[in-house]
Amino acid sequence: MATAFKLPELGEGIKSADVVSVLVKSGQVIKKDQGVIEIESEKASAEVPSSVAGKVVEVRVKEGDKIKPGQVIITVEEGVIAATAAPKSAAPVKAADTKKQAPAAAPEPPKAATATAAVSDKAPVFASPSVRQFAREIGLDIRTVPGSGPAGRISLDDVKNHARTVAAGQVAAPAPAAARPPATLLPDFTKFGEITREPMNAVRRATATHMARCWAEIPHVTIFDRADITAVEELRKQYKSKAEAAGGKLTITAILLKVTAAALKTFPRINASVDMAKQETVLKRYYHIGCAVDTPRGLVVPVIRDADKKSILQIAAELAQVSEKARAGKLGFNDLQGGTFTITNLGGLGTTYFTPIVNAPEVAILGVGRATMESSYADSFCRPRLMLPLSLSFDHRVVDGADGARFLHWIVDAMEKPLLMAMEG
């Protein structure tokens, strides 16, 4: 009896995804956790691993389809692995077949001009997810690229070389997909000078849509404060080697993640969401904090789960890992969902105060600027102190100004007096 493998939930707010490629075919024997399709949603691109093992009976999706969670991807006859996997002599046969076909495939690269015209929508494409992603980002149809690897596998160099050929006019570029009509009618900018148009990738499209919705629907209030982090900075320098030994970096962001988790426990209405349909506030008893990461594909927000239960050193190590995955484009959907609060740090770019947009369905976000040395007058003396600018934006439907001010002031106090968090958090 065949078992249906369905697309799992993709994360909060993700209702569908595009099938970038199908990695299996009917009659193929697959293992558990083997990738079956590659998809791209508004927030990330990833392979979907199978939760079952066996022989693929039917593939229910194809490249270019838009699929939803719960939709059947493949049907699998379980218990066929041992019978099918045993005769491994089949592999050499396939290899031999490939070698026999090699002479016919070899002349393809020189015939670049006909490669595009001969593209078939159903022809299998052999390329890794990273190569496919690169092709999408530069606006090139991966199916038009002749592969130079075994069995026509497409490498990153193949994509680059083909892109140069297209740019030189030797190959006709694939026709772009139909574009959505612009929200605002724009003038013809070419009348004023030279322009260049760049297509938005999936992450940028999602960011544009999500941020516009958040700004339109949420009545934002932003308040500002600054924390004297002179003592915290001394402790950070003292213990940064321990964080490095654990595989991370002891940054102000890592420390703020822990401090914010404690603050959210003290102010539960800020660790919430608003359900206007039911006229209810959803108070969450878990503390998963997102941290905005700037990547080549755009802004993504991986989530540090249960930040309240982890030490600062553990958070520092995990933050380093997810940040690296984000920049490499290897975040999965689980890495991006479930956040209850977000921190965005622009201090590395020299920014001081700014007004971050609340990341719905959360109700608040903390912006962190660049710490600077300032003169501070206290106890009849003027001393240099390291001051950290902080900006808190919140949803005024749920959080009153006074509550927002108390929450931000609690964070300032905790950064200035680290013992406070241990006593109250």
N, C-alpha and C positions, 0 to 999 in steps of 0.2 A: 504494500500500500504506500502510495507516495505521500510525503510530508511537504506541506507548503511552507516555504520560508518567506516571511513578510518583512517589509521595511520597518525597522524599529522606530521608536520616537526619536526625533532629531534634536529636540531641545525646545525651550520656551519660545513661543512666537514663530517657530518654523513649521509651516503647514505643508510645504512641498519642497522638492528639490529636482534639479535637472540631472538626467542620466548622461554622464560624460562618455562613459564607455562600459561595455559589457565584457567581463573578464572570463566568463565561462560559456560553454555551449552544450547543447543536448548531447547526452551520451558520455560526457566527461565525468570522471570520478573526482570528487572534491573532498577535502579534509575539513574538519571543524576549524573555524576561524580563518579559513582561506577567503581572500577577497573575491566577491562575485560581481560587484559592479562598482564603478567609481561615480560619485555624485558630487554636485556642487550646489550648495544652497546659498542663501543670502549671507551666511556668516562664515562658512568654511567649505573646503573641498576635502573629501576623504573617501577611502575605500570602505565598502560595507562588508564586514566579514560574516560568513555563514555560521549560523548556530547549529547546523546539522552537517553530518558527513554522509556521503553515499554517492550514488550515480544520479546525475542531473537528467530528469525525465523531460522537463520542458522549461524553457526560458520565456517568461511572460512579459519582459520589457525589452526595449531596444534603445540604442543611442538616440538621444534627442528627446526622449519621453520625459514628461513631467510626472513625477510619482509622489504619492502621499504616504505618510506613516500608516501601516496596516495593509498596504497593497502588496499582493503576492509578487515576489521577484522571480523565484524559481520553485519548481517542485522537485523533490529529491526522493529517490528510492533508497532508504537507509538499509544498512547491513550488506551493501554490495562491495564495500571497500576491500575486504580480504580477497574476495574472488577476483576482483578486477585488478587490484594492485599487485597480486602475486606474480603474474607473468610479466616481469620487468623487461623481458626481451622486446616488448613492444616499443620501448624507448629507442633502441638502436634502429628499429625499422623506420620510425619517424625521422630519425636523424639521417638515415640513408635516403629516404624520400626527399628530404630537404636538399641534400647534396645533389640529387639527380636534377632537381629543379633549379639549382643554383646557376647553371650556365644560362638558362633562359632569363633569370632575374638579374644577372650581372649587368646587362646593358642598360637597365632602367635609369641609373643616375644620369648618364649623358642625355637621355631622352626626357629631360625635365619639361620640355615644352608640351609633351603629350601627357605627362603625368596628371596634370590638373584636369584635362578634358576627360581622362579615362577613369576618374574617381567614381567609385560606387558607394552609395550610402550604406550598403550592407556588407561591404568588404571589411574583414577584420583588420584592426590596426594594432600593431605590436609596438607599444611604447610605454614607458613607466609613467606613473602619475605625475612626477615632477616635470617630465618632458612635455606631457599633455598640458600641464598648467602653464608652462612657459609659452607654449604655442598659443594658448588662449589669451595670455596677457599681451602678446604682441599682435594679436588679431589675425593669426594664421590658422587656417583649417588644417588640423593634423593629418587629415585624410589625403591632403594634396602633397604631403612630403614623402619623397622616395627614401626608403630606409637602406642604409648601407650595412647593417648588421646581419647576423644569422637569421635566416627566414624573413628577411626584410625588416628586421627590428629597427625602429627609428631612435636615433640618439640625439642628444642636445645639439651636437655639431651639425647633424642633418637638418635640424630645424633652422639653425642660424644660417647655414649655407643656402637653404631654400629661400629664406627670407631675403637674403641679399640678391638672389636671382630674381625674385619677384620685384624687389625695389628697382633693379636694373632694367625691368621691362621685358625680361626674357621669358617670363611665364605670366600668364594672366592671373591676377589675384582672384580668389574666390569671391563670389558676390556676397556682400554683407547681408546679414539677416535684416528683416524689416524692422526699422526703428520705431519706438513709440513716439507719438506726437509730443512735442515739447509742451510743458505746462505753461510757459510764457513764450509768446511769439517774439523771436529775436530778429534783429535787423541783419542784413547781409554784410557781415563784417569785412568781406573781401573788398568792399568798396573803399575801405579806409586803409587797407594795407594787407600784408601777408599774414596768414593764419595757419595754424596746424590743429587738427582735431584728433583727439585721443579717445577711444571708446572706454567707458567705465568698466572695470572688472566687477565681478559679483560682489566682492566685499565693499567696494566704493558705492555701488548701486544701493546695497542694503543700508550702508551708513547714511547715505543721503535721504533715503525714504524714512528710516527709523528716526533720525534726528529731527527731520521736518515734522513728523507726527508727534514726537515728544514735545517739541517746542510749541506746536499748535494746540495740543490737548492739555498740557500741564501748566498751571499758573506758577511760574517760577519766582522764587525769591532767592537772592544770593547775599550772604553776609560774609564779612571779612574779619580776620583776626591774625595775630602773629604770635608765635611761641618762641620763648628763649630756650634754644636747644644747646646752649653751651655745654651743660653737664652731660646731656645725652651724646653729644658729639665726642666728648672725651671718652665716654664708655664705649661708644661705637669703635673708635680707633683702638681701644684697649683689647676688645674682644673680636675684632674682625678676622684675626687669624683662625679663631675657632670656627667661624662661619665658613671660611675658605676650606678648612679641613673637612667640613661636612658637605662640601660641594656647592656652596652658595657664596653670596656676598652680603655682608651686614650693612645694608643701606638704610637710609631714613625711611624709604617706602616700606621695607620689611618691618621696621619697628612700628610704623604707623598702622600697618595691617593688624598687628597684635593690639595696639592701643585702641583702634577703632572697634575691634570685636568686643573689647571690654566696655567701651562706651555704648555700643548697641544694646548690650545687656542691661545697662543702666537706664537707657532711653528706648524702650521697646517699640514705641510708635514710629521710630525712624527705621526700624528693621521690619518694614511692613510693605503692603501694597494696597491700593484702593480698588474696590470693586463697585463702580458706579452703577452697574446694572442691578446689583442687589442692595445698593446703598450700604455697603459694609466695608470695614477696614480689616484686612487680613494680616494678623500679627504672626510673625514667624518665630519659631523657637529654635531655629538653626541659624548659624552665622557663617555664610559663604560670601566671601568678599572678592569682587572682581577688581582686577588691576589692568588699566588700559595700557596696551603695548602698541607702539608705533612700528609697523612692518612695511616692507616694500609693497605689499598688496593693499595696505590701508590699515585703519585702526581696528584692532580686535581686543576683546576683553576676556582673557582667561580667568577662571575662578579658582581661588584658594578655598577649599572646603574646610569647614569646621575650624576656622582660624582661632576660635576661642579655646580649642582643645590642644593646640600646637604651641610649642615654644617658639621664640623668635628665631632661633637657629634653624629649626625645622621649616619655618615659614620662609626664611632666606634661601634655603636650599631648594624648596619647591618653587619659589618665585623665579629663581634662576633657570630651572628646568623648563617651566611653562613658557617663559619669555623666549628661550632658545627655540622651543618648538613653534612658537608663534612666528618668529622671524623666518624659520625654515619652511613655513606653510604646512606643518605637520600636526596641527591641533585637530583633535577629534571633536565631535559634537558634545560629548560629555564634559570636555574641558571648558565649554563656553556656557553651559546652562546652570540654572539654579542660584544665580547670584542674588544677594539681598541688599547689597550696598556696593558702590564703586569708588575706587580711588584713582585719580589721574594725576600724574606728576610731570609737570613741564619744566621743573627746575633745571634739568640738564640742558635746556635750550635757552636759559637765561630769563625766563618769564617770572614775574612776581605774582601779582593778583590777576585773576581772570574769572569769567563766569561760565563754569562747565554746565552742560545741559544734562538734566536728570535722565538716567538710562532706564526708561520704563521697562517692566512694571515696578521697578524700585521707586522709592520716594525721595532719595537724597543721593548726592555725590560730593566727594571731597576733592577739591583741587589743591595741589601742592606746588608752590613756586620755589625759586632759587633762594637759599639761605644766604644772608649777607651780614657782615660785621657792622654793627651800629653802636653808637655811644648810648649808654643807659645810665640814668642818674638814680642811685639808690644808696641809702645809708650814708648820705652826705658825700658820696663819691661818684665820680663819673667813670664807668668802666666799659671796655669794649665787650659786647655780647653778640653771639651768633643768633640772628633772628630768622625764623622760618615763616614766610607768608602762607596763609591758609585761606581758602575760599570754599564756603559750603553753599551749594544750591539745593533747594528742597521744594517739594510739591506742597503748595499752600493749602490744598484741599485736605491734607492729612496732618501736616506739620505747621503749627503756629509759629510766628516769629520768635516768641519767647522760648519755645521748646528748641527751636533751631539754635538760638543763641546759647542756651544752656548746654546743649550737646557739643557745640564747637568749643565753648569755654572749658568743658570737661576735658576735651582732647588737649587743649592748650595746657591745662594744669598737669595732665598726666605726662606730657612731654617735658614740662619744666620740673616736675617732681615725680620721677619714675616710681618712687615708693607708693604713690597714690594708687596706681593701677594694681599693685600687689595687694593693697589693703581693701580697695573697693571693687576691683574687677574680678 
